[in-house]
Amino acid sequence: MRYFIAFLLVTSLFVSCKKDEDQTIIDEEIILAYLHDKNLEDQATKDASGMYYIIYNEGTGGHPTTSSTVEVKYKGYLTDGYVFDQTSGSSTVSFPLTNLIEGWKIGIPMLQKGGNGLFLLPSALGYGSANQSGIPSNSVLIFEITLVDF
């Protein structure tokens, strides 16, 4: 019986890892297609995390760390253009960076005050397989972010 339970645990772990690998490949294909469709292929850089980004303006004044509270303007949308969240007008919002999704923890420290960029997050760096307030599971997320202050 113990061997059977161990077998089930190992099998479920293998299936889970295989599913994650498959989603990583799917996300990569979606991101590359989006970059191609928008003629952004030559501008985008791939981070070791799998995130693609374009820094339009690096800004000045140093980079925040993951322990910083950041003040940002942003727009978050899916590859089909559906905007799921954004700041409005000249409004900004502040967050402790440590409390945000992994893609923001990686991307925002690439900017300095006044800097802005485009960040294309594979689903694992966003909300993964969880549905989140109008964002379907396993969604590639795109963010236009301006770092106002930290």
Secondary structure, 3 states (H helix, E strand, C coil): CHHHHHHHHHHHHHHHHHHHHHHHHHHHHHHHHHHHHCCCCCCCEECCCCCEEEEEECCECCCCCCCCEEEEEEEEECCCCCEEEECCCCCCEEEEHHHCCHHHHHHHHHCCECCEEEEEECHHHCCCCCCECCECCCCCEEEEEEEEEC
